[in-house]
Amino acid sequence: MAATKIPEVVPGSSNGHRTMPVLGFGTAANNLEPEVLIAAVLDAIKLGYRHFDTASIYTSEQTLGEAVAEAIKLGLIASRDQVFITSRLWCNDAHPGLVISTLKNSLQNLQMEYLDLYLIHWPISAKPGKLVYPLTEEYVLPLDLKGVWAAMEEAQRLGLTKSIGVSNFSTKKTENLLSFATIPPSVNQLEMSPFWQ
């Protein structure tokens, strides 16, 4: 079966350097064996997927990186540049001083030099340190959006990510961000699920 060509767009903050497939393959896989996720990613590549979505909270970054390396080894793709990798900054790391180190940790997990897109996962912050999901009220903090966004912009300037964006932001929060951003968000990725009804 020939791989399907998925349409692509150019993310705004990427300065035209990279196209993004509009359809991505999510790797949030609670308690899924790594071999199963690797096989799923390899099958997705065979079918034409080139955009893979992960997050530090999903604990799938390392497995996704292994799957991409295996796809290269098998000749399914020629290089890392043939896939588009998105990851996210989880709430407990959504603090200005933690953004760069958290992104570098994600890159280490993925065994990659850069992300194609890095998103703020939710428009809230949480106490740094322990990963807590779901977040409970005692862990939730107000988000220093100006400080966190400045660190996201710095991550892009450093070449750690090609584009930056947000996830699950309301129109009001997005407008607030646009009022001070020097690099506008490329994407506002929204979770849409039948379970939200």
Buried (B, 14 or more C-beta within 10 A) or exposed (E): EEEEEBEBEEBBBBEEEBBBBEEBBEBEBEEBEBEEBBEBBBEBBBEBBBBBBBBBBBBBBBBBBBBBBBBBEEEBBEEBEEBBBBBBBBBBBBBBEBBBEBBEBBBEBBBBEBBBBBBBBBBBBBBBEEBBEEBEEEBBBEBBBBBBBBBBBBBBEEEBBBBBBBBBBEEEBBEBBEEEBEBBBBBBBEEEEEEEE
